[in-house]
Amino acid sequence: MLVTKARLAAFAFMLVSLPAHADTFQQIWMGRIARPPADNEEASVYWEDKWDARGKRFHPHEVSCAHRTEALGTIFVVTNLENGKKIECPVQDRGPFAHGRVLDFSLGAARKIGCHGLCRVRVRRAGYE
């Protein structure tokens, strides 16, 4: 019994003293570890009339985007690498759920940046471009 308590205490001490880093999918998914900005990633357009992740009605003609992990309300400065146009786009939904894509634009945002379907983008948080 005493040996078990000593082992448990040693194990707990070891866990507390380890440096913080993401080992699990959940830690990476929940955004506990900072990810580098996206430099040459693919973005897509969505326009389905539905409810967004905030529980509000999605308005496709407004400027907004969907990101998998960033906090809702985060503002990105997105540059279309094909034509050089820039927009400030708030994260108001979750997605994209297609592999290899970094953002989903609302129809309004896609029109402003000149993205028709798929486009290559550079993504920075506002204030960190």
Residue frames as qw, qx, qy, qz and C-alpha x, y, z in Angstrom:
[[0.000, 0.885, 0.466, 0.000, 0.00, 0.00, 0.00],
 [0.301, -0.809, 0.109, 0.492, 2.82, 2.41, 0.89],
 [0.421, -0.147, 0.604, 0.661, 4.66, 1.56, -2.34],
 [0.242, 0.615, 0.666, 0.347, 1.52, 2.28, -4.38],
 [0.108, -0.946, -0.248, 0.180, 1.05, 5.70, -2.75],
 [0.392, -0.612, 0.343, 0.595, 4.72, 6.54, -3.34],
 [0.389, 0.148, 0.691, 0.592, 4.43, 5.56, -7.03],
 [0.117, 0.802, 0.562, 0.165, 1.25, 7.59, -7.40],
 [0.229, -0.900, -0.036, 0.368, 2.89, 10.63, -5.81],
 [0.423, -0.369, 0.514, 0.649, 5.96, 10.28, -8.07],
 [0.319, 0.423, 0.707, 0.469, 3.73, 9.96, -11.14],
 [0.007, -0.916, -0.400, 0.035, 1.71, 13.06, -10.14],
 [0.330, -0.761, 0.188, 0.526, 4.92, 15.05, -9.59],
 [0.432, -0.061, 0.640, 0.632, 6.20, 13.97, -13.01],
 [0.229, 0.665, 0.641, 0.308, 2.98, 15.11, -14.72],
 [0.132, -0.945, -0.212, 0.213, 3.06, 18.51, -13.03],
 [0.382, -0.668, 0.333, 0.545, 6.68, 19.15, -13.93],
 [0.571, 0.258, 0.605, 0.491, 6.38, 18.34, -17.65],
 [0.010, 0.268, -0.180, -0.946, 6.47, 21.28, -20.11],
 [0.558, 0.519, 0.438, -0.476, 3.18, 22.18, -21.82],
 [0.127, 0.323, -0.659, -0.668, 2.88, 20.90, -25.37],
 [0.776, 0.182, 0.041, -0.603, 0.12, 19.37, -27.47],
 [0.164, -0.243, 0.949, 0.115, 0.26, 15.62, -27.57],
 [0.346, 0.378, 0.847, -0.139, -3.37, 14.90, -28.19],
 [0.117, 0.441, 0.610, 0.648, -5.75, 15.70, -30.97],
 [0.241, -0.821, -0.517, 0.009, -8.08, 17.37, -28.46],
 [0.400, -0.646, -0.032, 0.650, -5.39, 19.83, -27.30],
 [0.253, -0.055, 0.480, 0.838, -4.57, 20.81, -30.87],
 [0.028, -0.560, -0.706, -0.434, -8.26, 20.97, -31.87],
 [0.296, -0.830, -0.446, 0.154, -9.25, 23.15, -28.92],
 [0.302, 0.835, -0.032, 0.459, -6.50, 25.64, -29.75],
 [0.665, -0.727, 0.010, 0.173, -4.41, 25.26, -26.62],
 [0.620, -0.279, 0.343, 0.648, -1.23, 25.45, -28.70],
 [0.246, 0.769, -0.083, -0.583, -0.63, 28.43, -30.98],
 [0.766, 0.321, 0.479, 0.283, -0.55, 27.52, -34.65],
 [0.292, -0.259, 0.308, 0.868, 1.49, 29.38, -37.23],
 [0.447, 0.561, 0.091, -0.691, -0.39, 31.67, -39.63],
 [0.746, 0.353, 0.549, 0.132, -1.53, 30.22, -42.94],
 [0.146, -0.558, 0.368, 0.729, 0.61, 31.41, -45.86],
 [0.332, 0.260, -0.630, -0.652, -0.54, 29.52, -48.93],
 [0.268, 0.158, 0.912, -0.266, -3.66, 27.62, -47.99],
 [0.131, -0.293, -0.714, -0.623, -6.89, 26.86, -49.79],
 [0.262, 0.233, 0.505, -0.789, -10.17, 28.55, -48.84],
 [0.022, 0.355, 0.847, 0.396, -13.67, 27.81, -50.07],
 [0.301, -0.135, -0.020, -0.944, -17.07, 29.49, -50.24],
 [0.073, -0.359, -0.926, 0.091, -20.29, 28.46, -48.53],
 [0.226, -0.134, -0.111, -0.959, -23.74, 30.01, -48.75],
 [0.356, -0.382, -0.842, -0.135, -26.27, 27.55, -47.33],
 [0.358, -0.533, 0.036, -0.766, -29.05, 29.23, -45.40],
 [0.735, -0.277, -0.605, 0.127, -28.75, 27.76, -41.89],
 [0.517, -0.854, 0.029, -0.058, -27.87, 28.47, -38.28],
 [0.453, 0.643, -0.516, 0.339, -24.23, 29.20, -37.49],
 [0.624, -0.045, -0.667, 0.404, -22.10, 27.96, -34.58],
 [0.006, 0.139, -0.392, 0.909, -23.10, 30.98, -32.47],
 [0.104, 0.465, 0.833, -0.281, -26.75, 29.94, -32.62],
 [0.244, 0.609, 0.078, -0.751, -27.68, 32.84, -34.89],
 [0.738, 0.584, 0.330, -0.070, -29.11, 32.80, -38.38],
 [0.541, -0.193, 0.447, 0.686, -26.39, 32.66, -41.05],
 [0.386, 0.845, 0.126, -0.348, -26.59, 35.57, -43.52],
 [0.817, 0.136, 0.342, 0.444, -24.66, 34.57, -46.65],
 [0.410, 0.770, 0.157, 0.463, -24.34, 38.09, -48.07],
 [0.349, -0.919, 0.175, -0.045, -22.55, 39.49, -45.00],
 [0.459, 0.615, -0.594, 0.241, -18.76, 39.34, -44.62],
 [0.691, -0.512, 0.444, -0.253, -17.83, 36.43, -42.36],
 [0.524, 0.413, -0.741, -0.079, -15.85, 33.22, -42.39],
 [0.919, -0.345, 0.014, -0.192, -15.71, 29.83, -40.72],
 [0.266, 0.599, -0.720, 0.229, -12.63, 28.42, -39.02],
 [0.739, -0.152, -0.656, -0.004, -12.19, 25.11, -37.20],
 [0.654, -0.314, -0.512, 0.460, -10.53, 26.26, -33.98],
 [0.187, 0.214, -0.163, 0.945, -10.17, 30.03, -33.66],
 [0.039, 0.427, 0.648, -0.630, -12.44, 31.79, -31.19],
 [0.181, 0.723, 0.599, 0.293, -15.69, 33.10, -32.59],
 [0.097, -0.977, -0.133, 0.136, -15.30, 36.83, -33.15],
 [0.560, -0.405, 0.366, 0.623, -11.60, 36.65, -34.08],
 [0.477, 0.836, 0.019, -0.272, -10.92, 38.96, -37.00],
 [0.737, -0.061, 0.451, 0.500, -8.64, 37.74, -39.78],
 [0.260, 0.748, -0.278, -0.543, -6.97, 39.80, -42.47],
 [0.774, 0.158, 0.595, 0.148, -7.23, 37.53, -45.50],
 [0.140, 0.652, -0.420, -0.616, -5.32, 38.15, -48.73],
 [0.881, 0.393, 0.247, -0.092, -6.30, 36.44, -51.96],
 [0.505, -0.464, 0.515, 0.514, -2.96, 35.35, -53.46],
 [0.537, 0.402, 0.625, 0.399, -4.39, 35.22, -56.99],
 [0.211, 0.782, 0.324, 0.488, -5.40, 38.89, -57.22],
 [0.367, 0.177, -0.347, 0.845, -3.91, 40.57, -54.12],
 [0.392, -0.599, -0.190, -0.671, -7.25, 41.75, -52.65],
 [0.231, 0.026, -0.769, 0.596, -7.48, 41.97, -48.84],
 [0.494, -0.577, -0.301, -0.577, -10.45, 41.90, -46.47],
 [0.135, -0.256, 0.730, -0.619, -11.01, 41.87, -42.73],
 [0.656, -0.160, -0.589, -0.444, -13.20, 38.90, -41.98],
 [0.448, -0.412, 0.568, -0.554, -14.65, 37.90, -38.57],
 [0.238, 0.014, -0.970, -0.036, -14.93, 34.22, -37.61],
 [0.542, -0.106, 0.213, -0.806, -18.62, 33.53, -37.03],
 [0.936, 0.049, -0.051, -0.344, -18.94, 29.81, -37.72],
 [0.587, -0.417, 0.684, 0.115, -17.11, 26.48, -37.58],
 [0.852, 0.467, 0.229, 0.063, -15.64, 24.77, -40.61],
 [0.705, 0.293, -0.415, -0.496, -14.37, 24.01, -43.22],
 [0.802, -0.238, 0.513, -0.194, -14.81, 20.31, -42.87],
 [0.861, 0.497, -0.086, 0.061, -13.07, 19.43, -46.13],
 [0.798, -0.359, 0.151, 0.460, -9.48, 18.24, -45.72],
 [0.580, 0.126, 0.245, 0.767, -6.79, 20.75, -46.73],
 [0.031, 0.739, 0.279, 0.613, -8.85, 23.92, -46.41],
 [0.324, -0.035, -0.481, 0.814, -8.15, 26.65, -43.87],
 [0.218, 0.274, 0.307, -0.885, -11.27, 28.88, -44.18],
 [0.179, 0.556, 0.766, 0.269, -14.81, 28.91, -45.50],
 [0.004, 0.061, -0.010, -0.998, -15.92, 32.34, -46.72],
 [0.385, 0.592, 0.572, -0.417, -19.50, 33.54, -46.70],
 [0.532, 0.589, 0.483, 0.371, -20.75, 34.54, -50.14],
 [0.014, 0.997, 0.076, 0.030, -20.39, 38.25, -49.28],
 [0.467, -0.714, 0.422, 0.307, -16.77, 37.85, -48.20],
 [0.678, 0.074, 0.602, 0.416, -15.96, 35.75, -51.27],
 [0.404, 0.808, 0.348, 0.252, -17.34, 38.43, -53.57],
 [0.149, -0.977, 0.126, 0.081, -15.29, 41.16, -51.87],
 [0.485, -0.586, 0.574, 0.303, -12.04, 39.21, -52.08],
 [0.521, 0.558, -0.459, -0.454, -12.71, 37.84, -55.57],
 [0.212, -0.217, 0.952, -0.042, -12.90, 34.15, -54.65],
 [0.730, 0.157, -0.229, -0.625, -15.07, 31.99, -56.90],
 [0.941, -0.024, -0.320, -0.107, -15.36, 28.53, -55.35],
 [0.843, -0.364, -0.031, 0.395, -11.78, 27.83, -54.24],
 [0.316, 0.876, -0.192, 0.311, -8.84, 30.21, -53.90],
 [0.723, -0.023, -0.377, 0.579, -5.37, 30.36, -52.35],
 [0.237, -0.908, -0.089, -0.335, -5.15, 32.74, -49.38],
 [0.422, 0.199, -0.556, 0.688, -2.81, 34.13, -46.75],
 [0.520, -0.716, -0.400, -0.239, -4.43, 34.42, -43.31],
 [0.334, 0.182, -0.496, 0.781, -3.28, 36.64, -40.42],
 [0.256, -0.695, -0.601, 0.301, -5.00, 37.75, -37.25],
 [0.111, 0.892, 0.151, 0.412, -5.89, 41.46, -37.40],
 [0.366, -0.896, 0.237, -0.083, -3.07, 43.45, -35.82],
 [0.684, -0.426, 0.544, 0.232, -0.46, 40.77, -36.58],
 [0.783, 0.599, 0.138, 0.097, -0.13, 41.14, -40.34]]
